[in-house]
Amino acid sequence: MKKIISIILVALMLTTILASCGGKKGQTLDDIKKSGELVVYTEAGFAPFEFVYNNEVVGVDIAICEEIAKEIGVELVVKDVAFNTILGAIESGKAAIGAAGITITPERAEQVDFSMPYTTSKQYIIVKVDSDIASYADLAGKKIGVQLGTSSDFIISDAINGTEDDDGNHVAGDFEGTGATVSTYANPNLAAVNLEGDKLDAVVTDMLPAQLIVNNSNGAYKCFELVYPDGSLTDESYGLCVAKGNTELMEVINKVLTNLIETGKIDEYIIYYSTEVVAD
């Protein structure tokens, strides 16, 4: 009898521990209201969506999250972290929202839940103004820089290393065997710096960050859209992300996004943070 009671007590203790651990997965709307803070993880090197200005992280995504925090009635807390750690942090409950110009993909949607899309983008190629690189195909054999863990990283890494089909067979990449290399950086700005001194031949990143890097280069760089040889494009949509199943918080996010889109506010944010406020 004592043995049975002991087993029951151990089982109850394990259940309590597991339930406690489970409660740390994600940050629910109730959690946020009780703490008084909406914690957002971003990577502040991706203007105009997030960047440092006057020692503060600002940008389109931050302005959106400020509106979400207002809707909930709490203070916004923004943490600047490595981009490739954001989804894991959302899963573990370190942050409530991931907001970093994150492209919605089926692979990422297996890890987190995404909001409705709030803007679109494309991949662009940045090169020095006197470079002879004029197309995606010209990247064969070149040294290419990308931001770690981004669509740019996946596209270029797959082009260099190849992929696998559904049966596990190797599919050669566009640049496989050409001598092309990929180097990863914390953000596209750091990658672009390495165009000087010929450490890199090109940088691949999203459209607006690419255009801002070029605009701020004093004529040193140029950029153009990445178009595949068959004419296909790299259209993408950005979304905010939360932990899987965090439906109440997602409802608030989508409510705010719907209002910002319908009133033209997101377009205003993009223009403002592309022209009026410049990254430090």
C-alpha positions as CSV (number, residue, x, y, z in Angstrom):
1,M,0.0,0.0,0.0
2,K,2.8,2.4,0.9
3,K,4.5,1.5,-2.4
4,I,1.3,2.4,-4.3
5,I,0.9,5.7,-2.5
6,S,4.6,6.5,-3.2
7,I,4.1,5.8,-6.9
8,I,1.0,8.0,-7.0
9,L,2.8,10.9,-5.2
10,V,5.7,10.7,-7.7
11,A,3.3,10.7,-10.6
12,L,1.6,13.7,-9.2
13,M,4.9,15.5,-8.7
14,L,5.9,14.8,-12.3
15,T,2.6,16.0,-13.6
16,T,3.0,19.3,-11.6
17,I,6.6,19.7,-12.9
18,L,5.6,19.1,-16.5
19,A,2.6,21.4,-16.3
20,S,4.9,24.1,-14.8
21,C,7.4,23.6,-17.7
22,G,4.6,23.7,-20.2
23,G,3.3,27.0,-18.9
24,K,6.6,28.6,-19.9
25,K,6.1,27.7,-23.6
26,G,5.2,30.9,-25.2
27,Q,3.7,34.0,-23.6
28,T,-0.1,34.1,-23.5
29,L,-2.2,37.2,-23.5
30,D,-2.9,36.7,-19.8
31,D,0.9,36.4,-19.1
32,I,1.6,39.6,-20.9
33,K,-1.2,41.5,-19.0
34,K,0.0,40.2,-15.7
35,S,3.6,41.2,-16.3
36,G,2.7,44.6,-17.8
37,E,5.2,44.0,-20.6
38,L,5.1,42.8,-24.3
39,V,8.5,41.4,-25.0
40,V,9.5,41.5,-28.6
41,Y,12.7,39.9,-30.1
42,T,14.2,41.5,-33.2
43,E,17.6,41.9,-35.0
44,A,18.3,45.6,-35.3
45,G,20.3,45.6,-38.5
46,F,17.5,45.4,-41.0
47,A,16.4,49.0,-41.9
48,P,13.8,50.2,-42.4
49,F,12.1,47.4,-40.4
50,E,14.4,47.5,-37.3
51,F,17.5,49.5,-36.7
52,V,19.3,51.6,-34.1
53,Y,18.6,55.3,-34.0
54,N,19.8,57.6,-31.2
55,N,20.7,54.4,-29.2
56,E,17.2,53.1,-29.5
57,V,15.8,50.3,-31.7
58,V,13.2,51.7,-34.1
59,G,11.6,50.8,-37.4
60,V,8.5,49.6,-39.1
61,D,8.2,46.4,-37.0
62,I,8.8,48.3,-33.8
63,A,6.1,50.8,-34.7
64,I,3.7,47.9,-35.3
65,C,4.5,46.3,-32.0
66,E,4.0,49.6,-30.2
67,E,0.5,49.6,-31.5
68,I,0.0,46.0,-30.3
69,A,1.3,46.9,-26.9
70,K,-1.1,49.9,-26.7
71,E,-4.0,47.6,-27.7
72,I,-3.2,45.2,-24.9
73,G,-2.4,48.1,-22.5
74,V,1.2,47.2,-21.6
75,E,4.7,48.5,-22.1
76,L,6.7,47.4,-25.1
77,V,10.1,45.9,-24.4
78,V,12.3,45.3,-27.4
79,K,15.3,42.9,-27.3
80,D,18.0,43.0,-30.0
81,V,19.2,39.4,-30.6
82,A,20.7,37.3,-33.4
83,F,18.2,36.7,-36.1
84,N,18.6,32.9,-36.1
85,T,17.7,32.7,-32.4
86,I,14.4,34.4,-32.6
87,L,12.1,31.5,-33.5
88,G,13.6,29.3,-30.8
89,A,13.1,32.2,-28.2
90,I,9.5,32.5,-29.2
91,E,9.0,28.7,-28.7
92,S,10.7,28.7,-25.3
93,G,8.7,31.7,-24.0
94,K,11.6,34.1,-23.7
95,A,9.6,36.6,-25.9
96,A,6.0,36.9,-26.9
97,I,6.5,38.1,-30.5
98,G,9.2,37.8,-33.1
99,A,9.3,40.9,-35.3
100,A,12.3,41.1,-37.6
101,G,11.2,41.2,-41.3
102,I,10.5,37.5,-41.0
103,T,9.5,35.8,-44.2
104,I,6.5,33.4,-43.8
105,T,7.6,29.9,-45.0
106,P,6.1,26.5,-44.5
107,E,9.3,25.4,-42.7
108,R,9.1,28.2,-40.2
109,A,5.3,27.7,-39.8
110,E,6.1,24.3,-38.3
111,Q,8.0,26.0,-35.5
112,V,5.8,29.0,-34.8
113,D,2.5,30.6,-35.8
114,F,2.5,33.5,-38.1
115,S,0.2,36.5,-38.3
116,M,-1.5,37.7,-41.5
117,P,1.1,39.1,-43.9
118,Y,1.6,42.8,-43.5
119,T,4.0,43.6,-46.3
120,T,5.9,41.9,-49.2
121,S,9.4,41.8,-50.3
122,K,11.8,40.4,-52.9
123,Q,15.5,39.3,-52.9
124,Y,18.0,41.9,-54.2
125,I,21.7,41.6,-55.1
126,I,24.1,44.4,-54.0
127,V,27.4,44.8,-55.7
128,K,30.1,47.5,-56.1
129,V,29.1,50.2,-58.6
130,D,31.8,49.1,-61.0
131,S,31.1,45.4,-60.7
132,D,30.4,43.3,-63.8
133,I,27.8,41.2,-62.0
134,A,24.5,42.1,-63.5
135,S,22.3,39.0,-62.9
136,Y,21.7,36.1,-60.7
137,A,23.6,33.8,-63.1
138,D,26.7,36.1,-62.8
139,L,27.0,35.0,-59.1
140,A,28.5,31.7,-60.3
141,G,32.0,31.4,-58.9
142,K,31.7,34.5,-56.7
143,K,32.0,35.3,-53.0
144,I,28.5,36.0,-51.7
145,G,27.5,37.4,-48.3
146,V,24.1,36.9,-46.7
147,Q,22.4,37.4,-43.3
148,L,22.5,34.1,-41.3
149,G,19.2,32.2,-41.2
150,T,17.3,34.3,-43.7
151,S,15.7,33.6,-47.0
152,S,18.9,35.0,-48.7
153,D,21.0,32.5,-46.8
154,F,18.7,29.6,-47.8
155,I,18.6,30.6,-51.4
156,I,22.3,31.1,-51.9
157,S,23.3,28.1,-49.7
158,D,21.0,25.8,-51.7
159,A,22.4,27.2,-55.0
160,I,26.0,26.4,-53.9
161,N,25.5,23.2,-52.0
162,G,22.5,21.7,-53.8
163,T,19.3,20.3,-52.3
164,E,17.5,16.9,-52.0
165,D,14.3,15.9,-53.7
166,D,11.4,14.1,-51.9
167,D,13.2,10.7,-52.5
168,G,16.4,11.9,-50.9
169,N,18.3,12.3,-54.2
170,H,20.8,15.1,-54.6
171,V,19.7,18.0,-56.8
172,A,22.6,20.1,-58.0
173,G,22.5,23.8,-57.2
174,D,22.8,26.5,-59.8
175,F,26.3,27.5,-58.5
176,E,27.4,24.0,-57.4
177,G,30.9,23.2,-58.6
178,T,31.5,26.8,-59.9
179,G,33.7,27.8,-56.9
180,A,31.0,30.1,-55.5
181,T,31.2,30.6,-51.7
182,V,28.7,31.9,-49.1
183,S,29.6,33.8,-46.0
184,T,27.1,34.6,-43.3
185,Y,26.8,37.7,-41.2
186,A,24.6,39.0,-38.3
187,N,22.9,41.4,-40.7
188,P,23.1,42.7,-44.3
189,N,24.9,45.9,-43.3
190,L,27.8,44.0,-41.9
191,A,27.9,41.9,-45.1
192,A,27.9,45.0,-47.3
193,V,30.9,46.4,-45.5
194,N,32.9,43.4,-46.8
195,L,32.2,44.4,-50.4
196,E,35.1,46.9,-49.8
197,G,38.5,45.3,-50.0
198,D,37.0,42.5,-52.2
199,K,36.2,40.2,-49.3
200,L,32.9,39.7,-51.0
201,D,31.7,40.1,-54.6
202,A,28.0,40.5,-53.8
203,V,25.5,40.6,-51.0
204,V,22.0,39.1,-51.3
205,T,19.3,40.5,-49.0
206,D,15.7,41.8,-49.1
207,M,14.6,44.7,-51.3
208,L,14.2,47.6,-48.9
209,P,17.3,46.9,-46.8
210,A,19.3,46.5,-50.1
211,Q,18.0,49.8,-51.4
212,L,18.8,51.7,-48.2
213,I,22.3,50.2,-48.1
214,V,22.9,51.5,-51.6
215,N,21.4,54.9,-50.9
216,N,23.7,55.3,-47.9
217,S,26.8,54.1,-49.7
218,N,27.7,57.5,-51.3
219,G,27.6,56.0,-54.7
220,A,29.8,53.0,-53.9
221,Y,27.2,50.3,-54.5
222,K,24.3,49.4,-56.7
223,C,21.6,46.8,-56.5
224,F,19.1,45.0,-58.6
225,E,16.4,42.3,-58.2
226,L,17.3,38.7,-58.1
227,V,15.6,37.0,-61.1
228,Y,16.2,33.4,-61.9
229,P,17.2,32.4,-65.4
230,D,13.7,31.1,-66.2
231,G,12.3,34.5,-65.2
232,S,10.8,33.4,-61.9
233,L,11.0,35.8,-58.9
234,T,11.5,35.6,-55.2
235,D,8.2,37.2,-53.9
236,E,7.9,36.9,-50.1
237,S,5.5,38.0,-47.4
238,Y,6.5,39.2,-43.9
239,G,4.6,38.2,-40.7
240,L,5.0,38.5,-36.9
241,C,5.3,35.2,-35.1
242,V,4.2,33.8,-31.8
243,A,4.4,30.4,-30.1
244,K,2.3,27.6,-31.6
245,G,-1.3,27.7,-30.3
246,N,-1.0,31.2,-28.8
247,T,-4.4,32.1,-30.4
248,E,-5.6,34.9,-28.1
249,L,-2.4,36.9,-28.7
250,M,-2.5,36.2,-32.4
251,E,-6.1,37.6,-32.5
252,V,-4.9,40.9,-31.1
253,I,-2.0,41.0,-33.5
254,N,-4.1,40.4,-36.5
255,K,-6.7,42.9,-35.3
256,V,-4.0,45.6,-35.0
257,L,-2.4,44.6,-38.4
258,T,-5.8,44.8,-40.1
259,N,-6.4,48.3,-38.9
260,L,-2.8,49.5,-39.8
261,I,-3.1,48.0,-43.3
262,E,-6.6,49.4,-43.9
263,T,-5.6,52.9,-42.7
264,G,-2.4,52.9,-44.7
265,K,-0.3,53.2,-41.6
266,I,2.2,50.5,-42.5
267,D,2.9,52.2,-45.8
268,E,3.5,55.4,-43.9
269,Y,5.9,53.6,-41.5
270,I,7.9,52.2,-44.4
271,I,8.2,55.7,-46.0
272,Y,9.1,57.4,-42.7
273,Y,11.7,54.9,-41.6
274,S,13.2,54.8,-45.2
275,T,13.5,58.5,-45.6
276,E,13.0,60.5,-42.4
277,V,15.0,58.4,-39.9
278,V,18.5,57.1,-40.8
279,A,20.2,54.2,-39.0
280,D,23.1,55.1,-36.7
